[in-house]
């Protein structure tokens, strides 16, 4: 007669979403869904920041408009905080799922490879996914400290987005940091945009060229847009 282990009994006692998340498939789904949320935000954030090229008045008005979305049905900055909570939750789940999958993979193969591995299908972006993720996480924290909280920007002026961006990127070490971080972001986005379809079960060889094109175009657009800001400030086009 089959016996039920305590671990299985405990798993059944959990709500279905938690039981699903404990599996590798569940973690991959969570990574894919939260990845879609984060990719959408990165795209909208970059497109909004393009207002920098329309002048101080336009981008400052855009930044203030984000705080008043939903009024009077929502309090001031209410919609903005809903988005922030969604992003923080997605970011936390994305990191936890990635960490948990890494541990599961290591437990599945406790003995390391004895000879150098030959990467046939894996791209450079895939092999460096962990490190690009760490760089992106640190970059996000510095980005917030620099242009949102103002702690890392010695000439920070609350509410004056245009001034803060120019004051920050006129310092070439800061501009270089942003450029390097966005290259890492591009690598992370490329592999993430490519692999999320596979995680969701869309893995037909007929669609692979379209998946690769989408991942390449999306990552290139984000990197080009974000890198243009420090470059244009250093070049004096935005001043």
VEXTORSE-922012 format. One record per residue: residue in three letters; x, y, z of N, C-alpha, C, O in turn. Coordinates in pm, whole numbers, plus 50000, padded with zeros to 5 digits. Example, Ala and Ser with C-alpha at 12.3 -4.5 7.8 and 13.67 -1.06 7.14 Angstrom:
! VEXTORSE-922012
ala513194943150780512304955050780513204967050780514244966850846 ser512854977550708513674989450714512905000350787513415011450804 
//
This chain:
! VEXTORSE-922012
unk500854988250000500005000050000500895012450000501885012950072 unk500525022649917501345034749906501225042850034500165043750094 unk502315048750073502345057150192502495071650152503065074750046 unk502005080450234502085094950208503135100950300503025099850423 unk504115107150244505185113050325504705126050388503785132350335 unk505315130250502504935142950564505085154750470504285164050475 unk506125154450382506345165650289505175167150194504745178250163 unk504635155450145503505156150053502245160950123501465168450065 unk502045156750248500885161350325500965176350345499955183350331 unk502165181450379502335195750401502085203450273501495214250274 unk502555197750159502365204550031500885205649996500425215949946 unk500125194850023498705195149993497965205150080496925210450040 unk498475207850197497815217250287497975231750242497235240450288 unk498935234350153499175247850105498175251549996497655242749928 unk497895264449978497035268649866497665264649734498885263349723 unk496805262549630497315257749502498395266649443499375261349391 unk498265280049447499335288349387500705285849450501715285949381 unk500735283549582502005280849649502545267049611503755265349593 unk501645257249600502075243949558502665244649417503705238549390 unk502005252149328502495253649191503855260649190504745256849115 unk503985270949273505235278649275506405270349327507555273149293 unk506125260349409507215252049463507855243449354508965238449373 unk507175241549242507725233349133508585241849041508475254149040 unk509455235348965510305242448870509475249248762509775260448720 unk508415242448718507545248348616506875261048670506775271048600 unk506425260348794505785272048854506735283848866506355295248838 unk507965281148906508945291848919509265297948782509465310148771 unk509325289548678509575294848545508415303348496508625313448429 unk507195299348530506035307548493506075320948566505795331348506 unk506405320748693506485333248770507575342248711507375354348699 unk508705336448676509775344448614509315350648483509625362148454 unk508555342948404508085347948275507065359248293507155369548228 unk506095357048382505035367048401505595379948462505285390848416 unk506415378448566507025390448625507985396948527508155409148527 unk508625388948442509495394448339508725403048241509205413548198 unk507525398648203506685406548113506325419948177506375430348111 unk505975419548307505645432048378506845441548378506705453448351 unk508025436248409509225444448416509655449548278510105460848265 unk509505441148176509835445548040508895456847996509335466447933 unk507615455448029506665466047995507015479148062506935489848001 unk507415478148189507805490448261509055496748201509105508848182 unk510055488548172511315493748115511045500947984511615511547958 unk510165495247901509835501547773509125514947793509505524947733 unk508095515047878507345527447901508215538047968508105549947938 unk509095533648058510005543048126510945549648025511175561748032 unk511485541747934512385547247833511655556747739512175567347707 unk510445553047696509675561547605509315574847673509375585447611 unk508945574147801508635586347873509845595447887509735607647878 unk511005589447910512225597347927512675604047798513495613247802 unk512165599547683512505606047557512005620547552512445628347468 unk511095624047642510635637847651511765647247694511625659447685 unk512875641547741514055649547772514455657947651514925669247666 unk514265652547530514675659547408513705670547368513985678247275 unk512555671347436511595681947409511795693947500511115704147486 unk512725692747595513025703947683512585701847826511865692347858 unk513015711047911512765709748055511275710048088510805702348171 unk510545718948022509125720348056508345707548028507495703548107 unk508645701147914507895689347875508165677547969507225671048015 unk509435674747999509705663048082509315665448227508915656148297 unk509425677948274508995680848411507475679848423506955675348525 unk506765684048317505305682848318504895668048313503935663948378 unk505635660248236505365645848228505575639248365504755631248409 unk506665642748433506955636948565505865640648666505465632248747 unk505395653048662504335657248753503025650348717502235647048805 unk502795648148587501585641348543501485627248597500375622348622 unk502615620448614502605607048671502075607048814501485597248859 unk502285618048883501835618949023500335621849033499735619149137 unk499745627248928498325631348934497405621848858496205624248851 unk497965610948800497135601248728496095595348824496425591348936 unk494845594748779493785588748860493035598348949492015594649007 unk493505610648962492775620449043491505624748970491505625548847 unk490405627449041490255627449189489795614149246489545613149366 unk489695603749161489225590849212490255584449305489895577149397 unk491535587349280492605582649366493315594649428493315605449369 unk493905592949545494665604049605495895607349523496295599649436 unk496495618849551497705623149482498795612449494499085607749604 unk499375608549384500385597849371499815583949400500565574349412 unk498465582749411497875569749441498155559349333498595548249363 unk497895563049207498145553749096499625550549085500015539249054 unk500465560649110501905558549103502355548249206503215539949177 unk501785548749325502155539249428501635525149398502265515349435 unk500485524249332499985511049290500965504649194501285492849204 unk501455512649099502435507749004503735503949075504345493749043 unk504155512149170505385509249244505285496149320506225488249320 unk504145493949386503965481449462503985469549367504585459249398 unk503335470949250503345460149150504775457249103505155445649089 unk505545467749079506925465949032507805459849139508615451049111 unk507655464449263508465458949373508145444149392509045435949409 unk506845440749390506455426849403506975418249289507465407149311 unk506875423549166507385416149050508885414149058509405403449029 unk509585424749098511045424149110511455413949214512365405949191 unk510775414049330511115404649438510835390249397511665381449422 unk509685387749334509345374249290510295369549180510665357849176 unk510675378649091511585375248982512935370649038513495360648993 unk513445378049135514725374649196514635361549273515505352949262 unk513555359949351513405347749431513265335549343513855325149371 unk512475336549235512305325249145513615321549078513935309749063 unk514395331749036515685329148972516635322349069517315312749033 unk516685327249193517565321349294517145306949325517995298149337 unk515835304649338515345291249371515625281349258515985269849283 unk515465285949133515755277149020517235273549013517595262248980 unk518085283349045519525280649046519865270049149520665261049122 unk519255271049268519515261149373518965247349333519595237149360 unk517815247149270517255234449226518155227849121518345215649124 unk518695235849030519585230448927520875225048990521385214648947 unk521385232049089522615227249155522365214349232523215205449232 unk521205213249297520895200849369520705189249272521015177749305 unk520195192349152519975181849052521295176548997521385165148954 unk522355185249000523685180748954524715185449056525365195649034 unk524865178049168525805182149272527265181149231528125187849289 unk527565172549131528945170749087529215180048970528515179248870 unk530205188848979530495198148870531025190948748531485179548757 unk530965197748633531495192148510533005190248522533705198948575 unk533505178848474534925175748486535755181748373536965183448388 unk535135185048261535855190848148535165203748107534005205948141 unk535865212348034535245224947992533965222347914533925213547827 unk532925230047945531645228147880531675234647741532275245147721 unk531015228147646530905233647511529475238847495528525231147487 unk529345251947490528035258147480527625258447332528215265647251 unk526615250747300526155250047162524955259247143524965267947056 unk523925257347225522705265347210522735277847296522125287947261 unk523445277347407523425288647500524205300547443525315298947394 unk523605312147451524265324347405525065330447519524945326247634 unk525875340447485526635347447588525685354047688525955354047808 unk524565359547638523595365847728523035355847827522825359147944 unk522785343447781522245333147870523265329047975522925327248092 unk524535327747934525575323248027525895333748132526345330448241 unk525655346348100525965357148194524705362748259524735373548318 unk523595355548249522305360448299522375364048447521825374248490 unk523045355448525523115357848670523845370948700523395378948782 unk524985372948634525785384848663525135397448608525195408048671 unk524525396648492523835408448438522655412048528522335423748544 unk522015401848588520925404548681521405411748805520735420948853 unk522565407748859523125414548976523475429148942523185438249019 unk524095431148825524465444748783523225453348767523205464848810 unk522175447748706520935455248686520305458848820519815470048838 unk520315449448916519755452249048520475463549118519835472349175 unk521795463349115522585474149176522365487249102522305497949164 unk522255486448969522005498448888520665504848923520575517148931 unk519645496748945518325502148981518405509849113517845520749125 unk519115504149211519255510949340519985524349324519575534449381 unk521065524449246521805536949225520955546849147520975558849176 unk520225542049048519375550748966518335557849053518095569749037 unk517745550349146516775556449238517445566649329516915577549352 unk518615563049383519335572149472519795584749398519895595449458 unk520045583449269520555594549190519445603949144519545616049164 unk518395598549083517415606949015516015606949079515155614649037 unk515785598349179514485598349246514595603349389513885612649428 unk515475597249467515655601549605516625613149617516495621449707 unk517595613949528518545625049528519755623249617520585632349626 unk519875611849685520985609849778522335610049706523315615049760 unk522385604549585523655603349513523895614849416524885614849343 unk523005624449414523135635849323523365648549405522425653649466 unk524585653849409524885665249495524155678049455524045687349535 unk523655678649331522965690749284521485687849259520875693749170 unk520925678749338519545674349318518545685349354518675691949457 unk517555687349265516465696849290515145689449277514825684449169 unk514405688549384513155681049384512175686749282511905698749280 unk511655678049198510665682149099511245686948967510495688848871 unk512545689048961513175693948838513945682448773515165681448786 unk513215673948702513805661948643514875665448542515945659348540 unk514605675348458515555679248354516885683348415517945678748371 unk516845691848514518065696548580518825684848643520045684048631 unk518105676048709518755664848779519455655448681520555650648709 unk518815652748567519415643948467520685650248411521715643548399 unk520615663048376521795669848319522915670548422524075667848390 unk522575674348545523595675548649524275662148676525475661848705 unk523525651148665524105637948690524985633448575526115629048596 unk524475634448452525195629048337526325637948287527105633748202 unk526415650148338527575658448304528845653348370529955657148332 unk528695644548469529835638148534530135625248456529345615948458 unk531285624848387531535613448299531605600048371531215590048311 unk532075599148499532015585848565530585580848581530315568948566 unk529655590048612528245586148626527675582048491526975572048480 unk527985589848388527515586648253528035572948209527295565048151 unk529325570348236529915557448199529245546048274529005535348218 unk528945548348402528255538148482526915534748420526555523048410 unk526165544848379524855542548319524975535048186524155526348157 unk525985538248108526165531547980526475516748001525875508147937 unk527425513848090527795499948117526605492148174526355480748135 unk525875498448266524735491748328523645488748225522995478448233 unk523455497748130522415495448029522825485047926521965478447868 unk524115483547903524575472347818524265459147888523785449647825 unk524535458448019524175446448096522675444248096522205432948085 unk521905455248107520445454248102520005448647967519085440447960 unk520655453047859520315448147727520545433247712519715426147655 unk521675428247764521945413847761520895406147840520425395647797 unk520525411647956519535405048041518175404947971517475394847972 unk517815416147911516535417147841516495407647721515485401147696 unk517615406847649517645398247530517335383747566516465377447505 unk518045378647666517805364647702516435363047767515755353047744 unk516025372847848514725371847913513585372047813512645364147823 unk513645381147715512595382147615512565369747527511495365847479 unk513725363547505513795351247426513235339347502512465331547447 unk513615337947629513285325847705511895326047766511375315447801 unk511265337847782509965338147849508915330347769507995324547827 unk509045330147635508095322447554508215307547584507215300447595 unk509455302947598509685288847630509125285547767508555274847787 unk509305294747863508795292447999507275291348000506705284348083 unk506615298447907505155298247900504635287147809503435286047787 unk505545278947754505135267747672505065270547523504675261947445 unk505455282847482505455286247339506845283247286507725291947287 unk507045271047238508395266847201508375258747072508965248047064 unk507685263946971507645257446841508805262446755508985274546744 unk509585253546695510725257846613510355267746504511185275846462 unk509105267246456508675276746352508695291146401508885300446323 unk508495292846533508415306346588509765311546637509875323246673 unk510785303046640512075307046697512695319146626513225327846695 unk512665320046492513205332146429512485344746473513125355146492 unk511155344046489510395355746534510735359146679510825370846715 unk510915348746761511295351046901512655357946909512845367246988 unk513595353246828514925359146830514905373646779515585382346832 unk514115375946675513995389546621513395398846726513885410046746 unk512315394146793511675402446895512635405647009512735417147051 unk513345395547058514285397547169515385407247130515765415947208 unk515915405747009516995414446963516515428846948517165438146995 unk515365430646882514835444046857514465450946988514735462847005 unk513835443547079513415449547206514625454047287514665465347336 unk515605445147301516805448447379517555460047315518015469047386 unk517695459947183518425470647114517725484047132518395494247151 unk516405484247125515655496847140515845502647281516035514647297 unk515775493947382515935498647520517335504047543517495514847600 unk518345496747498519735501147518519995514147443520585523447498 unk519555514847317519785526947238519135539047301519735549747310 unk517895537447346517185548747408517835553147538518065565047558 unk518135543647626518695547147756520125552547747520485561947818 unk520935546647659522315551147645522385564947581523325572547604 unk521385568247500521405581347433521365592947532521895603747502 unk520765590947648520635602047744521985606847797522305618647783 unk522805598047857524115602847902525005607247786525775616747802 unk524915600647671525735604347557525405618447510526305626347485 unk524135621647499523705634747450524015645847550524305657147512 unk523965642447679524335652447779525845655247773526265666847776 unk526645644647765528095646447755528475654147628529425661947628 unk527715651747520528015658347393527525672747389527825680047295 unk526775676947491526275690547497525005692947419524545704247411 unk524425682347360523155683747287522035686947386521165695147357 unk522055680547502521135683647611521935690347720522855684447775 unk521585702747751522375710347850521485720147923521955727448010 
//
